[in-house]
Amino acid sequence: MASVVKVYEHPRYKNVFIVELDDGSSRLATRNLAPGKRVYGEHLYLWEGVEYREWNAYRSKLAAALAKGLKELPIEPGQRILYLGAGSGTTVSHISDIVGLKGRIFAVEFAPRVMRELVAVADDRPNILPILADARIPKKYRAIVEEVDGIYADIAQPEQAAIVADNADMFLRNGGWLLLAIKARSIDVTAEPSEIYKKEIDTLISRGFEIVDVVHLEPFDRDHAMVYARFKRK
């Protein structure tokens, strides 16, 4: 395995780091909130007494969006975040690294088998609250989730934007951010991805979001786009 030459904060994204290796390559990384613990087999790097976790753009759509030049990363230490479609915790864990112990992630996942893996990740990360629920029915977890600073959504459902907007109406503060990974093939396998992206973005705009940036995630994820938006309550 290559050795670490240098670690420094990304010039564009706060609390995201670049690890330079002696083979000439570099990796995105976050500071590990649970030192010694891996989540998905990622490399761990030690530099000046601090442990960093590789953030693999082929495993995390958010890392892919950063690798493709997303305008900014709105996630900050101490934030409360609603994560829809948390899966087994890959991206959740990196957001956990960024928000730190003063932050909170309400991680909603529908599949019980996947939830077991997410719970194991949360055992090492007290800022993650796993919630077994359907993101289409936000009132089911209304008693658990507080007002949040941002929503991250990665849900394999038709009407992705409408589901996110329903959750925003209930939980997202005015001026709060949204990062939505649009999965074109989960919405309509017959339509052109560009048509689907436009339809979902139009839905967000009609529901009170202002679009800040849209990045396509190829070659990391085919037929996916990451939408970054801000919420303005009507």
Disulfide bonds with the S-S distance in Angstrom:
none
